[in-house]
Amino acid sequence: MKKTKGIGLLIALPISIAALWLAFRNVPMAELAAYFKNLDYIWLLPAIFFCLMGYVLRAWRWQHLLSRTRKVTFFSAFHPMMIGFMLNSILPGRVGELVRPALLARKEKIPFVTSFSTIAAERVLDLTVLLAFLSFIFGLTNMGAAETQIIGGFELSGETLTRIARNMAWICLALVGGIVFLQVPWMREKEKKLLRGLVLSFPGLPSGFRKNLSDRLLPALEKLVDQVASGFDGLKSPPKLLVCVFLSLCVWGIQVLPFWFLSQASEGISANLIQLAAVMVLVNFFIAIPSVPGFWGIWEAGVVFSLAFFGIRGADAAGYALLSHAVLMFPVIFVGLASAFMTGFRISSGKRASDRESLESGG
């Protein structure tokens, strides 16, 4: 496990360095220093407040997703979640994605797979809302008239992004349909029946071994299917699904506000709220690329690239990229450390827990 994470970091490090170089290669350092010197830092306070409010909404959503499996308190969801995001910012391999469900599973006596599946449900909701935002916002920002960017010899125009956004709308609908499809009871039974048929019909198996599979392995696999599906139970009924979608819209809607408040701290950022929403969406797709802990390099490249579509370049774009990254990440680390202190969690134990849960969930 440690070797795998080390290889992942070796792959991610050059990507982050290259992204940082692309973002800052044409930026005079004196102008970048002047950008930070002339900032109106009072605007950082509301930016930090709404950044953290987004995580409060995330905790409420996770609490709601868990409600069909186990009623948990707000802080029972909030502390593991913040510890997970904190670990993602300081440790390689995004170990927080495993530590978070492991902490909840241990405290609330929930199967790890079920706890992890609720996070998978979160990711589906987040991706669906982001794709919907991408399609909607690009329609409002007139991306067709945005300036063309050249990346590695390839031209990427606003018109191209608009076409991508239209296609994303169809993907969004497919994801929503997939969520509904997963919750149909007879489909779950079909999956179990198919699984049983595939295992037992495998040619060349001795009858004794086939019986052991039927008596021991298959019940465990069917239980695993149920546990995975139970993570999506919070989306089972239309009212619960609507609540989760509404909270997801609020999570990402409120996430735009820190970008806007930070733009008010500098005269060089002239983008409006809708354009900054487009920047926020694009940056969140950028940070899906493998990078060092905390998304350093990838975040900056995403912000600089996105702002360039609206004619904002140079020190203003680079300074805004660094500022937005720091304001949206460091408060999360501090709150995550506070959650770790309040719950008695130690980072070293979290690394061991992530390794153990990875092995257990993998087989």
HUUR-V970946 format. One record per run of one state. SS is the DSSP state (helix for helix, strand for strand, loop for the rest). FROM is the first residue (numbers start at 1). LEN is the number of residues. If there is no record, write none. Layout:
{{SS	FROM	LEN} {SS	FROM	LEN}}
This chain:
{{loop	1	1} {helix	2	23} {loop	25	4} {helix	29	9} {loop	38	5} {helix	43	24} {loop	67	7} {helix	74	17} {loop	91	1} {helix	92	3} {loop	95	1} {helix	96	13} {loop	109	3} {helix	112	29} {loop	141	2} {helix	143	3} {loop	146	3} {strand	149	3} {loop	152	2} {strand	154	3} {loop	157	1} {helix	158	25} {loop	183	2} {helix	185	16} {loop	201	6} {helix	207	24} {loop	231	2} {helix	233	3} {loop	236	2} {helix	238	27} {loop	265	8} {helix	273	14} {loop	287	6} {helix	293	3} {loop	296	2} {helix	298	11} {loop	309	5} {helix	314	30} {loop	344	3} {helix	347	16} {loop	363	1}}
